[in-house]
Each structure stands twice: as structure tokens, then as C-alpha cells.
Amino acid sequence: MGQIWAGVDAGKIHHHCVVIDGDGKRLLSRPVANDEPELLKLMSDVLDLGEATWAVDLADGGAGLLIAILAAHDQPLLYISGRKVNRAADGYRGEGKTDARDAAVIADQARIRRDLLPLRGADEISVELKLLTARRTDLVHDRTRAINRLRAALTSIFPALERALDVTNAGPLILLTGYQTPAGLRRLGRTRLEAWLKARRVRGAAQLAQAAADAAGRQHTTLPGETLTAQLIEALAREVMTLNEHIKDVEQLIEDRFRRHEKAEVITSLPGIGVILGAEFLAATGGDMDVFGSPDRLAGFAGLAPAARDSGRIHGNLHRPQRYHRGLQRVFYTSALISIQRHPESRAFYDRKRREGKRHTQAVLALARRRVNVLWALLRDNRTFQATPPTLKAA
């Protein structure tokens, strides 16, 4: 039996599989339900036709069960993004858009291309970190939206208090669960407000009470809708506090799982990378650098390798890529910013790039790109970061 290629257009309810041989001749084309018995039957039927290389246009989600089954049976699997499939489809005959046509394009691209990344089943910890970091991101976004609504509502009835409070901290949020209007704060008075805050274990209760009392003394006008807006402010303050607790719980789960990963100590040894950024790195890559083959490909995946845009006599025209993993770029960019503040060698590199005429963002990206090589080498050699690289002993 010869080599064959099986392209799968993945979906939530069912997939469509097309199998071709080395000449591009279609050997099989059929839909299959996204259930284990049907997927096992499909795999068996495909393997009866030859030695298969599989390709799919989803790396998780609806294709998760298919990927796990293929990984469990040691089947080679390639990943081609939906955007690449869409672009490649323009080069094939016909203008129709069907699952069967997309699956055929996926199979043919797997047959002729040599730059597609292999897709492997991730380890349990990496999968859990991917779920938890995604959950944390959702909660942080929800908290940001709630804080923005809280500030807008407070500004609409009591702008002086909005300016005086930092509602990203716990103390001001606790204050807003009890008092939201100038009249209410004036009736209570600074002394009783301080006692009220201390009873709820608010740090800096005296300074916070004084700031709130001063704000109340600057406004004696009651605005329309103040009573209802005050109720909304209380609800939003409690919502933010609840979200803070949820984020804290999720971060604890992230740390517990991240610390169990075999590469955790190596990753966090690089200055600027802590538990959260390290967990996001593992969620994006799985910690397996063999998938990328080289630090250059990892940098390209993270959007840190410039793409050429040359034409005719125009050469050396580089620009930022458009297709890359935003989360992984955030890991390297944010950790580079942190390392500039805390690591002398990183600061020296950044300052040198600034002297060369680079803008701030360009200098940080240059540092982030350099750190890709460093982290790659650390993971390859399974050693922690040292400011002075170890010297090799002479033979």
C-alpha cells in the first residue's frame, strides 16, 4: 500500500474527510459524525487504503476528539489553519464552497506542502493550563468592563469621589458597597466612616475616609437619577469584588498546575517570566520545542520575526507579520518589559537599541526576539537561566 493523505474539514457536529493518493486522485470522500465509534471506523477505513498522513483545519475545539484518537493510534497529523485553506482554495478549479471541497484542499495541501506544523496530543497539564489561562483572561476582561461601568456611573453623580478613589483596589470598592452619594457621606461623617471601614478590615482606612469626606464636602447638588445610580454603583462594586475572588482562585489553580510541569523551573528562571506568563507560554506551545524545529520558527509563530515585503528594485522592506499567536507575543513582549526594569543585561540591551535610533516599541520587540533564542536554548538544554553562560570544558 502506498502513501495517502487524509484531509478533514472539522466541524462541531460532524466532519468531512477526503482521502487522496500521490497523484491527487480521490480515494474516499464522506462525512463522519463527531463521535468516537464513527471516527474509529473512519480511521480504520482510511488505513485500509494505505499509509496515511492526516491534516485538519482546527487544532482544538470540535476537532479535539479526532486529534486525541489519532494521537492515541500514533497517526501523523498536520495542522493547516482555516485562513490558509481559504487562500489555497482560490487556486483550485471551481468557485463553490462545500465541506467536501475544503477537505480535498486540506488533503492536497498536506500532500504538496512541507512547511505545515505537526499536531500532537498535548499533555494533561498543558491542556489544563490552556483552559485555566483562557478562563482567567475572560474574568480579567469582565472585571475591566465592570470597573469601566462603575467609573462611568460614579462620574455621572459624584465626579469628585470618582477622582479620589482607585476602584481597582479593595478598600474603595468596600466603601462603595455602603456609600455612594455626597449626602450619604456627609451624614455619616469622616470619623464614623473611618470606623466603618476599619470594622471591615480596610487598609489605610483613615486616609480613605478623609479622601471621601473631602470629596463629599465639594458637592452639595443632587443629580437626577442619583438614587438608582447609587444602587447600580453598589451592585457593580460587589461584582468587581466577586470577580477579584474568582481571578484569585483561578490564579491559584494555574500556579498549582504550572509548578507540576517539568519545564516550570526552567521557564520561570528567565528574568521577567513569572507563573502567569509561564503558564500562558505552556498553554500556547505545550513546552515542546521540537514541534517548531528552530527558535526562528518559534519567533515567527510569536510574531517576533519581521516579514519581508520586497518588490522589484525595493529590497530590505520589512514589516510586522499579520498571522501569529497574539497570546504568545504578549508573553514575550510583557516579560521583556519586566526584564528591562529588573535585569541589568536586558536594560543594557534595550538602551543600546535606543541609542541606535530604535523607538521604544522596536527596542522592546528586539529584546523579546533575543529572549526567544535564550528561552529556546534553556528548554533545549533543560537548564535554568544564568546571567553568565556556563563555559564548556576543554576535551
C-alpha positions in Angstrom: 0.0 0.0 0.0 1.3 3.5 -0.9 1.2 6.8 0.8 -2.1 8.6 1.1 -3.3 11.9 2.6 -6.5 12.4 4.5 -7.8 15.9 4.8 -10.5 16.6 7.5 -12.7 19.7 7.4 -13.6 19.7 11.1 -17.0 20.8 12.5 -18.9 20.8 15.7 -21.5 18.2 14.8 -19.7 16.3 12.0 -16.5 16.4 10.0 -15.9 15.7 6.3 -12.9 13.5 5.3 -11.4 13.3 1.8 -8.5 10.9 1.0 -6.2 11.3 -2.0 -3.2 9.3 -3.3 0.2 10.6 -4.5 -1.3 11.7 -7.8 -4.1 13.6 -6.1 -6.8 11.1 -7.1 -9.7 11.0 -4.7 -10.0 7.6 -2.9 -12.6 8.4 -0.3 -15.0 11.3 0.5 -17.6 11.1 3.2 -19.0 12.9 6.2 -18.5 11.4 9.6 -20.2 12.2 12.9 -18.1 13.7 15.7 -18.4 10.6 17.9 -15.8 8.1 18.8 -17.2 4.9 17.1 -17.7 6.7 13.8 -14.2 8.3 14.0 -12.6 4.9 14.8 -14.4 3.4 11.8 -13.2 6.2 9.6 -9.6 5.7 10.7 -9.8 2.0 10.0 -11.3 2.6 6.5 -8.6 5.1 5.7 -5.8 2.9 6.9 -7.1 0.1 4.7 -6.3 2.4 1.7 -2.7 2.9 2.6 -0.2 4.6 5.0 -2.0 7.8 5.9 -0.9 11.3 6.8 -3.7 13.3 8.3 -4.4 17.0 8.1 -7.0 19.1 9.9 -8.0 22.8 9.9 -8.7 23.0 13.7 -6.2 22.5 16.5 -8.8 22.1 19.3 -12.5 22.6 20.0 -14.6 20.5 17.7 -11.6 18.6 16.4 -10.3 17.7 19.9 -11.8 14.2 19.9 -10.4 13.4 16.4 -7.0 14.7 17.4 -6.9 12.6 20.6 -7.9 9.4 18.7 -5.3 9.9 16.0 -2.6 10.7 18.7 -3.6 7.6 20.6 -3.0 5.5 17.5 0.3 7.2 16.5 -1.1 8.6 13.4 0.9 11.6 11.8 -1.3 14.7 11.9 -0.6 18.1 10.3 -2.3 21.4 11.1 -3.3 23.9 8.4 -5.2 27.0 9.5 -8.7 27.8 8.1 -7.3 31.0 6.7 -4.6 29.1 4.7 -7.3 26.7 3.5 -9.4 29.6 2.3 -6.5 31.2 0.5 -5.4 27.9 -1.1 -8.9 27.2 -2.3 -8.7 30.1 -4.7 -6.1 28.2 -6.7 -8.4 25.2 -7.3 -11.0 24.8 -10.0 -14.5 26.0 -9.2 -15.9 28.6 -7.0 -18.2 26.5 -4.8 -17.8 26.3 -1.0 -18.6 22.9 0.4 -17.2 20.7 3.2 -16.0 18.1 0.7 -14.1 20.7 -1.3 -12.5 22.2 1.8 -11.4 18.7 2.9 -10.0 18.0 -0.5 -8.0 21.2 -0.4 -6.7 20.3 3.1 -5.6 16.8 1.8 -3.9 18.2 -1.3 -2.1 20.9 0.7 -0.8 18.3 3.1 0.4 16.3 0.1 2.3 19.1 -1.6 3.5 21.4 1.3 6.5 20.7 3.5 6.0 23.7 5.9 2.9 22.5 7.9 3.4 22.0 11.6 2.7 18.6 13.1 -0.1 18.5 15.5 0.4 16.3 18.6 -1.8 15.5 21.5 -0.9 17.9 24.3 0.0 16.7 27.8 -2.6 16.9 30.6 -1.0 19.9 32.4 -0.7 21.9 29.2 -4.3 21.3 28.3 -5.4 22.3 31.8 -3.3 25.5 31.7 -4.8 26.4 28.3 -8.3 26.1 29.8 -7.4 28.0 33.0 -5.5 30.8 31.3 -8.4 31.3 28.9 -10.8 31.4 31.8 -8.5 34.0 33.6 -8.4 36.1 30.5 -12.2 36.1 30.3 -12.5 37.1 34.0 -10.0 39.9 33.7 -11.9 41.3 30.7 -15.2 41.0 32.6 -13.6 42.9 35.6 -12.3 45.6 33.3 -15.7 46.1 31.8 -17.3 46.2 35.3 -14.7 48.8 36.5 -15.3 51.0 33.5 -19.1 50.9 34.0 -18.5 51.6 37.7 -16.4 54.6 37.0 -18.9 56.0 34.4 -21.8 55.6 36.8 -19.9 57.2 39.7 -18.8 60.1 37.5 -22.4 60.8 36.5 -23.5 61.5 40.0 -20.3 62.1 42.1 -17.3 63.1 40.0 -15.2 64.3 43.0 -15.4 60.8 44.6 -14.5 59.1 41.3 -11.4 61.2 41.1 -10.5 60.4 44.7 -10.9 56.6 44.6 -8.9 54.0 42.8 -11.6 51.4 42.3 -9.0 48.7 41.3 -8.2 48.4 45.0 -10.3 46.6 47.6 -10.7 49.5 50.0 -12.6 51.9 47.7 -14.8 49.0 46.5 -15.8 48.2 50.0 -16.6 51.9 50.6 -18.8 51.9 47.5 -20.8 49.0 48.7 -22.0 51.1 51.6 -21.9 54.7 50.5 -22.2 56.2 47.0 -23.6 59.8 47.3 -22.3 63.1 48.7 -25.2 63.5 51.1 -24.8 60.0 52.5 -21.1 60.5 53.2 -21.7 63.9 54.8 -24.4 62.4 57.1 -22.1 59.7 58.2 -19.0 61.9 58.8 -15.4 61.2 58.5 -14.9 59.6 62.0 -17.8 57.1 61.7 -16.8 56.3 58.1 -13.3 55.5 59.3 -14.7 53.2 62.0 -17.0 51.6 59.4 -14.0 50.9 57.2 -11.8 49.6 60.0 -14.6 47.2 61.0 -14.3 45.7 57.5 -10.5 45.5 57.8 -9.8 48.1 55.1 -6.1 49.1 54.9 -5.5 52.8 55.1 -9.0 53.4 56.5 -8.1 56.9 57.8 -6.7 58.2 54.5 -9.6 56.7 52.5 -12.2 58.2 54.9 -10.6 61.6 54.7 -10.5 61.5 50.9 -14.2 60.5 50.7 -15.2 63.2 53.2 -13.3 65.9 51.3 -15.0 64.8 48.1 -18.4 65.0 49.8 -17.7 68.5 51.0 -17.1 69.7 47.5 -20.5 68.7 46.1 -24.0 69.6 47.5 -26.0 69.2 44.4 -28.3 66.2 43.9 -28.3 65.0 40.3 -31.3 63.4 38.6 -31.4 59.6 38.9 -29.0 59.6 41.8 -30.8 57.0 43.9 -31.0 54.4 41.1 -27.4 55.1 40.0 -26.2 54.7 43.6 -27.8 51.2 43.6 -26.1 50.3 40.4 -22.8 51.5 41.8 -23.2 49.3 44.8 -24.0 46.3 42.5 -21.1 47.0 40.3 -18.7 47.3 43.2 -19.8 43.9 44.6 -19.5 42.4 41.1 -15.9 43.6 40.8 -15.1 42.2 44.3 -16.6 38.9 43.3 -14.6 38.8 40.1 -11.4 39.6 42.1 -12.1 36.5 44.2 -12.7 34.3 41.1 -9.5 35.6 39.5 -7.6 34.8 42.7 -9.0 31.3 42.8 -8.1 30.7 39.1 -4.6 32.0 39.6 -4.1 29.6 42.4 -5.2 26.7 40.2 -2.9 27.9 37.5 0.1 28.0 39.9 -0.7 24.6 41.3 -0.6 23.0 37.8 2.2 25.1 36.4 4.5 24.1 39.3 3.9 20.4 38.4 5.1 20.9 34.9 8.7 19.5 34.3 9.7 22.8 32.5 8.3 25.2 35.1 11.6 25.9 36.9 13.4 26.4 33.6 10.8 28.8 32.2 10.5 31.0 35.3 14.3 31.2 35.7 14.3 33.6 32.7 14.0 37.2 34.2 10.6 38.7 33.6 8.6 35.5 33.4 6.5 34.5 36.3 3.8 31.9 36.9 1.1 33.5 34.8 3.3 34.3 31.8 5.0 30.9 32.1 1.6 29.2 32.2 0.5 31.2 29.1 3.7 30.1 27.3 3.0 26.5 28.1 -0.7 26.9 27.0 0.5 28.3 23.6 3.3 25.8 23.0 3.0 22.9 25.3 6.6 23.4 26.2 7.7 21.0 23.3 10.2 22.9 21.2 10.6 20.0 18.8 7.3 21.0 17.2 8.8 24.2 15.9 12.2 22.8 14.9 14.2 26.1 15.5 14.0 29.3 17.5 13.3 31.2 14.3 10.1 29.3 13.7 9.1 29.9 17.3 9.8 33.6 16.8 7.7 33.6 13.7 4.8 31.8 15.5 5.0 34.6 18.2 5.0 37.4 15.6 8.5 38.5 16.5 10.2 37.7 13.2 9.7 40.5 10.6 8.3 39.6 7.2 9.8 40.9 4.0 7.8 43.0 1.6 10.1 43.4 -1.4 9.1 44.2 -4.9 11.1 45.0 -8.0 14.1 47.2 -7.0 12.7 47.7 -3.5 14.7 45.5 -1.1 15.0 45.2 2.7 11.4 46.4 3.3 10.4 44.6 6.5 7.1 44.8 8.3 5.4 43.1 11.3 3.6 39.8 10.3 -0.2 39.7 10.3 -0.6 36.0 11.2 0.8 35.0 14.5 -0.2 33.9 18.0 -1.2 37.0 19.9 -1.1 35.4 23.3 2.5 34.1 22.8 3.6 37.5 21.6 2.1 39.0 24.7 4.2 36.6 26.8 7.5 37.6 25.2 6.7 41.3 25.0 5.4 41.7 28.5 8.2 39.7 30.0 10.7 41.8 28.0 9.2 45.0 29.6 9.5 43.5 33.0 13.1 42.3 32.5 14.1 45.9 31.4 13.1 47.1 34.9 14.7 44.2 36.8 17.6 42.7 34.8 20.7 44.8 34.1 21.7 42.9 30.9 18.2 43.4 29.5 18.3 47.1 30.3 21.7 47.4 28.7 20.4 45.7 25.5 17.3 48.0 25.4 19.4 51.1 26.0 21.8 50.1 23.2 18.9 49.7 20.7 17.5 53.1 21.8 20.9 54.7 21.1 20.8 53.0 17.6 17.7 55.0 16.9 15.0 52.4 17.6 11.7 53.6 19.0 10.6 52.2 22.4 8.4 49.5 20.9 11.0 48.5 18.4 13.6 48.2 21.1 11.3 46.1 23.3 10.5 43.8 20.3 14.2 43.4 19.6 14.8 42.3 23.2 11.8 40.0 23.1 13.2 38.4 19.9 16.5 37.9 21.6 14.8 36.3 24.6 13.1 33.7 22.3 16.6 32.4 21.5 17.5 32.3 25.2 14.4 30.5 26.3 14.7 28.1 23.4 18.3 27.2 24.5 17.3 26.8 28.1 14.4 24.4 27.2 16.7 22.5 24.8 19.4 22.0 27.4 17.0 21.7 30.3 18.9 24.2 32.4 17.9 27.3 34.3 19.0 30.8 33.3 22.3 32.2 34.4 23.5 35.7 33.9 26.9 34.3 32.8 26.5 31.4 30.4 28.3 28.2 31.6 31.6 27.5 29.9 32.3 24.3 28.1 35.2 22.3 29.5 38.0 21.5 27.0 38.2 18.0 25.8 
